Amino acid sequence: MGEPFSEDFPETISTIAEEPAHMQDDLSLMSYARKFRNDTEVLTMNARCWLLTQRTDRNISRSLHMKNEVIIDHFHFSQL
């Protein structure tokens, strides 16, 4: 079975204490990677929203421009 703690007891305790410290470092690294990925997703989403907004603005401007031309053409036609 297992051997009882003897002279190696302090070394065993320090080894046991080091394990969670390394695990904590790994968790911190994973957490940082997750945060970085989430920040990147937010930037990507903001860029997409900006592009959609720009496209929408362009389409609205084009639509309004065409409506203005129709109104002006109608006005000129009615003056004849």
C-alpha positions in Angstrom: 0.0 0.0 0.0 1.2 3.5 0.6 4.2 4.3 2.6 3.9 6.5 5.6 5.2 10.1 5.6 8.7 10.2 7.1 11.7 12.4 6.3 10.2 13.4 3.0 7.2 15.0 4.6 8.3 18.6 4.0 9.2 17.8 0.4 5.8 16.1 -0.1 3.9 19.1 1.3 5.8 21.5 -1.0 5.1 19.4 -4.0 1.4 19.2 -3.1 1.4 23.0 -2.7 3.1 23.6 -6.1 0.5 21.6 -8.0 -2.4 24.0 -7.3 -0.2 26.9 -8.1 0.6 25.5 -11.6 -3.0 24.7 -12.1 -3.9 28.3 -11.1 -1.5 29.6 -13.7 -3.1 27.3 -16.3 -6.5 28.6 -15.4 -5.3 32.2 -15.6 -3.9 31.5 -19.0 -7.1 29.9 -20.2 -9.1 32.8 -18.7 -6.9 35.3 -20.4 -7.3 33.5 -23.7 -11.1 33.4 -23.3 -11.2 37.1 -22.5 -9.0 37.9 -25.5 -11.3 35.8 -27.7 -14.4 37.5 -26.3 -12.8 41.0 -26.8 -12.1 40.0 -30.4 -15.7 38.8 -30.9 -16.9 42.2 -29.6 -14.7 44.1 -32.0 -15.8 41.9 -34.9 -19.4 42.4 -34.0 -18.9 46.2 -33.8 -17.2 46.2 -37.2 -20.1 44.3 -38.7 -22.6 46.7 -37.1 -20.6 49.6 -38.5 -20.6 48.0 -41.9 -24.3 47.4 -41.8 -24.9 50.9 -40.6 -22.8 52.3 -43.5 -24.6 50.1 -46.0 -28.0 51.1 -44.6 -27.0 54.8 -44.7 -25.9 54.5 -48.3 -29.1 52.8 -49.3 -31.2 55.3 -47.5 -29.3 58.2 -49.1 -29.6 56.6 -52.5 -33.3 56.0 -52.0 -33.9 59.6 -50.9 -31.8 60.9 -53.8 -34.0 58.9 -56.2 -37.2 60.2 -54.6 -35.9 63.7 -54.9 -35.2 63.3 -58.6 -38.7 61.9 -59.1 -40.2 64.8 -57.3 -38.1 67.3 -59.3 -39.0 65.5 -62.6 -42.6 65.6 -61.7 -42.4 69.3 -60.8 -40.8 70.1 -64.2 -43.3 68.0 -66.0 -46.2 69.7 -64.3 -44.9 73.1 -65.2 -45.1 72.3 -68.9 
